[in-house]
Amino acid sequence: VLVVRQDLKMGTGKIASQCA
């Protein structure tokens, strides 16, 4: 979740897509 928070600022689409 720590990495997801940083990606959220740049682009949640990248991590969100992999996490989803």
Backbone as JSON Lines, residues from 0, in Angstrom:
{"i":0,"aa":"V","n":[0.85,-1.21,0.0],"ca":[0.0,0.0,0.0],"c":[0.88,1.25,0.0]}
{"i":1,"aa":"L","n":[2.08,1.12,0.51],"ca":[2.99,2.28,0.56],"c":[3.33,2.73,-0.87]}
{"i":2,"aa":"V","n":[3.63,1.78,-1.7],"ca":[3.98,2.12,-3.09],"c":[2.76,2.67,-3.83]}
{"i":3,"aa":"V","n":[1.61,2.11,-3.51],"ca":[0.37,2.56,-4.19],"c":[0.13,4.03,-3.9]}
{"i":4,"aa":"R","n":[0.43,4.45,-2.66],"ca":[0.21,5.86,-2.29],"c":[1.1,6.76,-3.16]}
{"i":5,"aa":"Q","n":[2.31,6.39,-3.4],"ca":[3.21,7.23,-4.21],"c":[2.73,7.23,-5.66]}
{"i":6,"aa":"D","n":[2.3,6.09,-6.14],"ca":[1.82,6.0,-7.52],"c":[0.53,6.81,-7.69]}
{"i":7,"aa":"L","n":[-0.24,6.87,-6.61],"ca":[-1.51,7.62,-6.67],"c":[-1.22,9.07,-7.06]}
{"i":8,"aa":"K","n":[-0.14,9.6,-6.56],"ca":[0.22,11.0,-6.85],"c":[0.63,11.13,-8.33]}
{"i":9,"aa":"M","n":[1.36,10.16,-8.82],"ca":[1.83,10.22,-10.23],"c":[0.77,9.64,-11.17]}
{"i":10,"aa":"G","n":[0.23,8.49,-10.8],"ca":[-0.78,7.85,-11.68],"c":[-1.25,6.55,-11.08]}
{"i":11,"aa":"T","n":[-2.41,6.55,-10.46],"ca":[-2.91,5.31,-9.83],"c":[-3.18,4.24,-10.88]}
{"i":12,"aa":"G","n":[-3.42,4.65,-12.08],"ca":[-3.74,3.68,-13.15],"c":[-2.67,2.59,-13.24]}
{"i":13,"aa":"K","n":[-1.42,2.92,-13.02],"ca":[-0.35,1.91,-13.18],"c":[-0.45,0.84,-12.09]}
{"i":14,"aa":"I","n":[-0.39,1.26,-10.84],"ca":[-0.42,0.28,-9.73],"c":[-1.84,-0.26,-9.55]}
{"i":15,"aa":"A","n":[-2.81,0.59,-9.66],"ca":[-4.21,0.16,-9.47],"c":[-4.53,-0.96,-10.46]}
{"i":16,"aa":"S","n":[-4.04,-0.84,-11.66],"ca":[-4.33,-1.86,-12.68],"c":[-3.68,-3.19,-12.28]}
{"i":17,"aa":"Q","n":[-2.47,-3.13,-11.74],"ca":[-1.77,-4.37,-11.35],"c":[-2.37,-4.93,-10.06]}
{"i":18,"aa":"C","n":[-2.74,-4.04,-9.14],"ca":[-3.3,-4.48,-7.85],"c":[-4.71,-5.04,-8.06]}
{"i":19,"aa":"A","n":[-5.46,-4.4,-8.95],"ca":[-6.85,-4.82,-9.17],"c":[-6.86,-6.21,-9.74]}
